[in-house]
Amino acid sequence: MGGLRLFVLKTSFLLAPLRRQHETLNPKLCTNKWNTEAKQQLGTLLMITRVVATLQVITRLQHRYQARGAKLGTMEASITQEAQRSRLRELVRTLPNDTSWEQAWQEGISPWNLRGVTPAITHLVKENNLREGRYLVPGCGLGYDVVALASEKRHVVGLDISKTSLEKARELASGNPNAQFVEFVNADFFTYVPPAAAAAFDAIFDYTFFCALDPSLRPEWAKKTAELLAVDGELITLVYPLGEYEGGPPYAVSLQAYEEVLHPWGLTVSSCNDDIPSVEARKGREKLVRWIRLAAKA
Ligand SMILES: C[S@@+](CC[C@H](N)C(=O)[O-])C[C@H]1O[C@@H](n2cnc3c(N)ncnc32)[C@H](O)[C@@H]1O
């Protein structure tokens, strides 16, 4: 508002001499014809100069407002993220697991949501660096990665405990040619039992699911992962968020934290890569770790 007032003041200040100049140069007051024409030309020239100056002021003000607006937009986005994170933590703290996530989705609380495919998945698909077969994505949220992974040779089950997230996931997937290779299943990962006729999964992709779970559930997560994965099957983890801090979700993770719970179930690291495409806010805070389930279950 203050800026607008300044703009109006500046503009009228610039236009004031113009008004005065027209009054001075009124041709009726001039007796000499040549003098009048010269004065008119001078008047026109001065008017053009004033108009150009005014336009420059407008442009400068526009730039200033745009820059201020962008800064405010970024601040607003991070405040919203922080507010969402604290609401999610409150829900997870106060409600049982099967209702807290559904409630979060219903309230539109999803601070983890990239609103698109995880860059590392886009990279793996593009590099054709993925095996064929049946895939599972537990805690798939809006299912962007599920659809991106799917192909004629990769059939993907996207699993989530939240009905609301899966309704949106189905909606987002509809119309995508990969959708025919996708199935969204509303179930709790820990009690999920695939249809009897279905073979074990050839691959499981875990991103922001491990870190969403209370750390006390990690041994159970590893047991269930191994149970669902075929022998020689691959677990692809995007280990995030690396670091050490208390509380969550997301709870801080480390490669050791995964190893501790996965080793007893015969899952061993086949590759570990820090140099992966990430969204700006997650750069340096995640790594791609691929595991093979070599042995029979513990
Ligand atoms: C942090 S979000 C991650 C979503 C998605 N992977 C992404 O990156 O956008 C965790 C997801 O796991 C789901 N979830 C939490 N506990 C679950 C459980 N026990 N079984 C299945 N899904 C669960 C939540 O509903 C939520 O969609």
The ligand as a Tripos MOL2 file, in Angstrom:
@<TRIPOS>MOLECULE
LIG
   27    29     1     0     0
SMALL
NO_CHARGES

@<TRIPOS>ATOM
      1 C1          5.6410  -39.5190    3.8890 C.3       1 LIG1
      2 S1          4.3520  -40.1850    2.9280 S.3       1 LIG1
      3 C2          5.2310  -40.6250    1.4340 C.3       1 LIG1
      4 C3          4.3640  -40.7670    0.2220 C.3       1 LIG1
      5 C4          5.1320  -41.0600   -1.0630 C.3       1 LIG1
      6 N1          6.0510  -42.1530   -0.9350 N.3       1 LIG1
      7 C5          5.8570  -39.8150   -1.5440 C.2       1 LIG1
      8 O1          7.0930  -39.8180   -1.5350 O.co2     1 LIG1
      9 O2          5.1920  -38.8580   -1.9020 O.co2     1 LIG1
     10 C6          4.0790  -41.7230    3.7020 C.3       1 LIG1
     11 C7          2.9180  -42.4720    3.1050 C.3       1 LIG1
     12 O3          2.8200  -43.7340    3.7370 O.3       1 LIG1
     13 C8          1.4680  -44.0150    4.0100 C.3       1 LIG1
     14 N2          1.4690  -44.9500    5.1590 N.ar      1 LIG1
     15 C9          1.7870  -44.6960    6.4550 C.ar      1 LIG1
     16 N3          1.7270  -45.8200    7.1840 N.ar      1 LIG1
     17 C10         1.3660  -46.8060    6.3400 C.ar      1 LIG1
     18 C11         1.1510  -48.2000    6.4820 C.ar      1 LIG1
     19 N4          1.2880  -48.8070    7.6710 N.pl3     1 LIG1
     20 N5          0.8130  -48.9310    5.3980 N.ar      1 LIG1
     21 C12         0.6740  -48.3340    4.1850 C.ar      1 LIG1
     22 N6          0.8580  -47.0240    3.9850 N.ar      1 LIG1
     23 C13         1.2050  -46.2580    5.0350 C.ar      1 LIG1
     24 C14         0.8340  -42.6660    4.2890 C.3       1 LIG1
     25 O4         -0.5470  -42.6450    4.0770 O.3       1 LIG1
     26 C15         1.5850  -41.7870    3.3030 C.3       1 LIG1
     27 O5          0.9140  -41.6990    2.0780 O.3       1 LIG1
@<TRIPOS>BOND
     1     1     2 1
     2     2     3 1
     3     2    10 1
     4     3     4 1
     5     4     5 1
     6     5     6 1
     7     5     7 1
     8     7     8 2
     9     7     9 1
    10    10    11 1
    11    11    12 1
    12    11    26 1
    13    12    13 1
    14    13    14 1
    15    13    24 1
    16    14    15 ar
    17    14    23 ar
    18    15    16 ar
    19    16    17 ar
    20    17    18 ar
    21    17    23 ar
    22    18    19 1
    23    18    20 ar
    24    20    21 ar
    25    21    22 ar
    26    22    23 ar
    27    24    25 1
    28    24    26 1
    29    26    27 1
@<TRIPOS>SUBSTRUCTURE
     1 LIG1         1 GROUP 0 **** ****
